[in-house]
Amino acid sequence: MCLNARDAMPGGGKLTLEAAVADRQGSWPAVRIAIHDTGDGMDAETLAKVFDPFFTTKKGGRGTGLGLYMAYRVIERHGGTIDIVSRAGEGTAVEMFLPASVEHAEREVPDAEEHAPGLGGTVLLVDDEEVMRDVGAEMLRGLGYDIVTAADGRRAVNAVRNAREKFICVIMDIKMPVMNGWEAARAIRELEPDLPIVFSSGHDPDAAVGDTLGFDAARTLKKPYRIENLKRALAEVLEGRPAR
């Protein structure tokens, strides 16, 4: 949400974040998170489409239209609600409510060793969404891997071509500007035929397209993914491979 607010204020502006316990008037207890920017704002027609997957107003391939959709899905899966109020030229206000527990609970933080497959090595993480690269890289580090990131398919291919040390796996977003995931994966396979590739997507990939390129489309991480899903996918593709 904050990245979208930043992009709506190319000439600068004010970003305000608020968090507080909310009174839902007899409904479930909640935490209210509000984000307000003084950016370009949106007209009614644009506002009606902001949560549609792949809808974006960003030009020049700067956005995929999945950011707000993913935020909506994450909040929905947590049982919360999100609402956006905006007017063209007057900025945008986002209000989110997330269920809160009335009881204090101790958070169990698993040890890194519990998640780590123990193989080590370097993983190439490819995604045009900055937030997905950051979160994915943090998860991979927690699993004991070194990370190299790329923001599009062409950079991913160049990273494999110029790598001093061979990658043990590629996690490849499918829908990207410049060169999409299928095209990049095909080019990478020409350079490294045995390099495992796990596809990631915020929507259901076209299995037929994947099959025509010789890839197993079923080996796909559904975004946003959890560390358990990431660990399982890596374990599947790296099984039987020697540690580096």
N, C-alpha and C positions, 0 to 999 in steps of 0.2 A: 504494500500500500504506500509506503514511504518512497519507494523508487518511482512509482507512478506520479506521486505528488512532486517529486524532484523534476521529473521530465515535463510536468505541466508548468514549471516556473523557469524557463530557459534564461530569462533575464534576472533571476533572483526573486526572492519573496520571503514569506514567513511560513514556517511549518510548525504547527502546534499539535502536541500529543497530550492526551489526558487519560488517566486511569483511575477508577474509583469503584467502590462497592455500590451496586445499583439497587434501587427499590423498584421491583417489578410489580408492585401493587397486588400482592397476594400470590403472584406467580412464583416460579422457581428463583432461588437466589442467584445473582449473577454479578459478574464484573463487567463494567462498561469501559470500553476502550474507544476513544474518539480521536480522529485525525483530521486536521483542517489545514488546507493550503490556500494561498492567495493567488493561485495560478490562473490559467486561461478559463477554467470552468468548461461546462458542457451544455449544449442545448438539449431540449427534451428528447429529440430523436436519438441523439447519441447516448444519452443517459439510459434509455430503454434497452440498449444493447450491450452495456458495459460488462455484464457477466456472461455473455455468449462466448463460447470458445472460438478462438482465432479472429475475433473482432478487434481491430486496433485502429487508432487514428494516427499512429506514428508512421512517419514517412521514411523512405530510404532503407527499408529492411531493419529498422531499429527495434521493432517489436513483433512478437508472434501472436499477440492477443490471448495469451494463456495466463498472464500474471493475475489479473482480477478474477478470472475463472478459477484458478487454483486457490486463491485466497477464499473465495466463496465456498469451494468444496471442502477446504480444511475446516472452516468455521462450521459448516453444515454437519460435517462428520463428528464434530465435538458437541453437537446439539445446540449450537448457538444461532444467532441471527446477525445479519449485516444489512445496513441501509445506507444509501448514498443520496445526498441532496446537493445539487449543483445548478448553477446558472452560468451561461456564457459570459465571460468577462468578470465574474464575481467569485471565482474560486470554487472549491469543492469541500464538502464536509462528509466524513465517513463515520458511522456509528456502529460499533459492534458490541454484542452482548454474548458473553460466554458463561455457561453454567458454573457456579461456584459451590463448593462444599461448605456446609455449616460446621463441619467437624475438621479439626486439625489432623492431617495425615502425614506421617513420616515418608519422605520420598526415598525409595530404594534406588540407589545409583549403582548399576552393575559395574564390576571391574572390567577394565579394558581387555584383560586376558580372557574374560568370559566370551567376548565377541570375536577375538582375533583368531582367524583360521590358522595362523602360524606359518604361512608361506612367505610373507614378506614380498619385496619387489616393488616395482613402479607401475601404477595404473594411470592410463590416459583417460581423463574425464572430459567429455566433449558436450557442451551445451551452450546455446546462445543466451540463455537467461542467467544473468550474473548471480542471482540469489540461489539458483539451483547448483551452480558451480561451487559457490561458497559452502552451502549446506552439504552437498555431496562430498566435497573435499574434506570437510570436518569429520564426516562419518567414516570415510576411508582411512583417515589418519587414526581414528579410534580403533579401527580394525587392524592396524599395524602396517599399513601400506604407505609408500611414498607416492606423491601425486604430481602429475603434470596436467594442466588444464588447457583447453582450446575453446574458442568462442564460436567456431564454425567448422564445417567439414574440411575446407581447404587447409586451414591451419592444423587440423588434426592429421591430415595426410603428410604435411610438411614436418610435423613433429615426429611422426614415425620414420620418415625418410632420413631425418637429421639426428635421430636419437643416438647418443653415445652409448647408452645402455639400453638393451632391448626391453620393451614393455612386456608385462606378463598378461595384460588384459586391457581392452578398450571398453569404456562405457559410453555409448554413442546415442545422443539425442537424434530423433528422426527428422523432425520438421525444423530446418534451420535455413537462414539465408546463405548466399554465396554457393554452398554445396550442401545438399541435404544428407541425412545420415546414411541412406542406402547407397548413394553415389560415393560418399567418402569411404564407406565400408568396403565397397568393391575395389576402390583404388588401394586401400590399405592391404587387402588380401593379395593384390598383385605384388606388393612389396614384401609382405610377411604372411604367407599362405596359412601358417599354423597359429597365428595370433588370435586368441579367443576374443569375440566381440559380443557384448551384451547391449541390446538396444533399450533405450528408455523413451517413454512417451507420455504426454498428458492426455492422450486420447487412444482409442484402439487402432493400432497400425493396420494398414492394408496388408493382410497376410499374403494375398496373391502377388502383390508387388515384391514382397520379400522373397517369396519362393522363386520368382523369375530371376532373381539375382543370386540364388543359391544359398540363402540364409534361412535359418530357423526362426521365423517370426514369433514363435511361441516363447522364445527366450527373451522376454521383454519385461522391463521394470515399469510398472505403472506409476507415474508421477502424480502427486508427491509420494515418494517411497520412504519406508522406515528402515532403520539400520538392520533390522532382522531380515527384511526382504533383500537388502543389498548383500548381506552376508550369505544368504542362501543362494543367490544368483552366482556370486563369485565362487562359492564352493562347488557348484554344479559344473562351471566351465573350467575350473582349475583342478578338478579331481584328477589325480594321477600324474600331475605335472610336478617336476622337481622344484624345490624352493630355490630362489635366486639369492 
